[in-house]
Amino acid sequence: MYKKIEFLNKNQIETVNIIRSEVQDRYWILNKIRLSEFLYSVKEYGTPEFYDDFKRINQITLPCVIFDTHENTLTAAIFFESEPAAEEVLKGAGVTYIMINQTKDALTHPELLRFYRE
């Protein structure tokens, strides 16, 4: 038997809806995706180093991402709580890490504005 759980809280839903309504058409907003869906270790497949890298990124769930459909790549990850481990991995991979503390930040955060329509 299973019960349904809250996927996003009310503030997160409001924030995501703001972002979704403002981004350019080329970007998709996706929620609750494992980082391993977007990153792959450069270490040799089958080695302990590869497995360690995979375990590290597979433990990270991205609350909200901006996916560029023209480039077919993860462009930014949006967090509602600080995640230092995720921030380190994302920055190392050239992915923008965005921290949203309040819903209003969705309209004013400088890192988000570059994805928005003019």
N, C-alpha and C positions, 0 to 999 in steps of 0.2 A: 504494500500500500504506500502511496506517496501523497504528499501535499504540495501544493504550489507555493513557491516562495516569492518574495518581492524581488523583482529583477533590478529595478532602479527605484530609488526613493523619489518622492515628489519633487524635491529641489533638483535632483539629477535629471529627471524627465523634463522639467522646465528649461534647464540649461541646455540639454541636448536639442530640444525643439527650437530654441533660439539659434543655436549654431546651425542646425539643419536648414533653417529658413534663410540664413544669411550667406552660406557658402556658395561659391560659384558652382555651376552645373557639373564641372569636371570632377568634383569631389563627392565622395560618399562618406556618410557618417555611419560607423559600425560600432556596436557595443558588445562589451564582455567577450573579447577574443583573446585567445592565448598568443603570446608573443611568438611562439614557435610556428605559428601560421604564416609569419612574415619574415623571420630571420632563420638562417641556416648556418651552422658552424663551418668555418673555413678549414678546420682541422680534418685530417684524413679520416674518412668514414670507417667506423669499426674500432677506432683507437679509444683508449680510456679518456683522452683529452676531448675527443668528439662527444663522447657520452656525457662527460662533465659539462660541456658547453650546452648540450641539449637539455640536460636536467635543469640547468640554471635558467634558461629561457622558457622552458616549459612550465616552470613554477610561477611565471609572471602572467597575470591576466590583465589585459588593457581595458580599463573601464569604458573608454570612448576613443575611437581613432578617426583620423581623417585619411582616407584612402584616395590617391590620385588615379583616376581611371585612365587618364591620358598616358601616364608614365607606368601604370600598373605596379604601383609601389606604395608602401606605407610612408606617409609624409609627416604625420604628427600623432602623438598620443596625448590624450587629455586625462588628467587625474583629478579626483576630488579630494584626495588625501595624499600626503607626501609618501612617495615610494622611492627611497634612495637607490635601492638595487636596480629598479627599473630605469630610473633616470640615468644611471651609469651605463647600462647596456644600450639604451636608446641613443644617448649622445655619442657613444662609441661607434654606433652604426649609422650616424648621420641623420637620425630621426629627431624631430623637434619634440621636446618634453614640455608640456603646458600644464601648469597647476592652476586650477580654478577653485578659489576659496568661497566665492559667493556667486549667486546667479547673475548678478549685474556684471561680473567679470567677463561673461560671455560676449558682452557688447563692447568692452573696452580693452581687453587684454591685447597688447601689441603683437604678440605672436599669432593670435587668431585673426587679427584684422587683415593680414596678407592673404588669407584664404577667402575673404568675403567679397561680395559684389561691390562695385563702386557706387 
